Each structure stands twice: as C-alpha cells, then as structure tokens.
Amino acid sequence: MAEQNGVTFDQVSKAATSMLSKGITPTVRNVIAVTGGRTETVSELLRDYNDKRNAEVLKMANELGS
C-alpha cells in the first residue's frame, strides 16, 4: 500500500516504532510530521501497524502462557 507521494507501510512502521521506543505515542499527526503524506493514508497504515503489533504481542503472550 503506497500513496502516490510515496508514504509506505514501512515508513509508517519505522516512524511508529521509533516513537514508541522514545515513549511517544505514534498518532496520525505525529507520524505525518515524520513521513508526510495524507491523513487518510497514514491513518490506514498506522491502523495496520497497530493491528500487526497487537497480533504479535498476543502471540507472544500465548506462547508464554500468560
């Protein structure tokens, strides 16, 4: 999923991960400040990122028996 001006899932993912590591909430506005792009596109990509991240966390929790 790439926007015409080049905002990709990979860019959004890297920006969000970097923000999380610094204790910053990766909101649509915060990610746009880093990557640029349209609100709709970044919102969709950030939602996809959060869904994938949550699925990974749930999988790890299940493996640990939590």
Secondary structure as GFF3:
##gff-version 3
##sequence-region A 1 66
A	DSSP	alpha_helix	9	21	.	.	.	ID=ss1
A	DSSP	alpha_helix	28	35	.	.	.	ID=ss2
A	DSSP	alpha_helix	39	64	.	.	.	ID=ss3
###
